[in-house]
Amino acid sequence: MEKEQSELSNSQGKKLLKLARMAIASHFSGKELEEQIKLEYNDKVFKEPRGVFVTLTKNGALRGCIGFPYPYKPLAEAVVEAAKAAAFQDPRFNPLEEKELNKIKIEISVLTLPKEIHAKQDILKEIEIGKDGLIIQFSGFSGLLLPQVATEQKWNALQFLEATCEKAGLPRNIWLNPQCHIFKFQAQIFSEKGKPQNKK
């Protein structure tokens, strides 16, 4: 039986945003966060393994986005790792510089467990824009797009599906292949300089 995942409150989301920013800043200061996490992030929800993505933007443009689609680590630990990776290990960008720290905006997406879509003939009806994110897996390739991407790009379900295929480095129509696995998930989204959004 699938374990029910906790819903985060707005205040818990704000704490995660604070943690993500501290994690990035610690790269420059050398400050260890382990003890602070134990003291300040001891709510049950922060200890639950969850999938999570951290997205960084600067002047409205993407500056880094890294995360974990599946719940491999406790949420607080996953946020720290994803925040550092988004800032310093996203291969699409140069590592973040300290002078940029006050110019970036952080967004955290806490994911539900991905569920495979089996009804291929009705797949476009299974995808709800603004609610669902997608994962494509085929022949060792994998791609993921968060729910908010489709909304921001004003895509329909087909465009979203094709873009996820491209994200995986695959042909846009590979989703038609019977060997292609397609998963959908939802996310609770928290963002700096704005109210948290629920995409569930």
HUVENTA-V421905 format. One record per pair of residues at least 12 apart in sequence whose ideal C-beta (glycine too) atoms are under 6 Angstrom apart, sorted by the first residue. I is the first residue (numbers start at 0). J is the second residue. Records with the same first field share a line. If there is no record, write none. Layout:
I=J ; J
This chain:
5=44
7=44 ; 187
9=195
12=189 ; 195
15=78 ; 107
16=105 ; 189 ; 191
18=78
19=53 ; 78 ; 82 ; 105
20=105
22=79 ; 82 ; 83
23=82 ; 86
27=97
36=75
40=75
45=74 ; 75
46=73
47=74
48=70 ; 73
49=70 ; 74 ; 109
50=67 ; 68 ; 69 ; 70 ; 110
51=66 ; 67 ; 77 ; 78 ; 81 ; 109
52=66 ; 108
53=81 ; 82 ; 85 ; 107
54=106
55=85 ; 103
56=104
57=102 ; 103
62=103
63=85 ; 86 ; 89 ; 92
64=85
65=81 ; 84 ; 85 ; 89
66=81
68=143
104=191 ; 192
105=191
106=190
107=189
108=145 ; 186 ; 188
109=187
110=184 ; 186
111=184 ; 185
113=134 ; 182 ; 184
115=182
116=181 ; 183
123=156 ; 157
126=156
128=149
129=150
130=185 ; 198
131=146 ; 183
132=145 ; 146 ; 184
133=163 ; 183
134=182
135=163 ; 164 ; 167 ; 181
136=180
137=169 ; 173 ; 179
140=167 ; 168 ; 169
141=167
142=163 ; 166 ; 167
144=163 ; 166
146=186 ; 198
160=174
185=198 ; 199
186=198
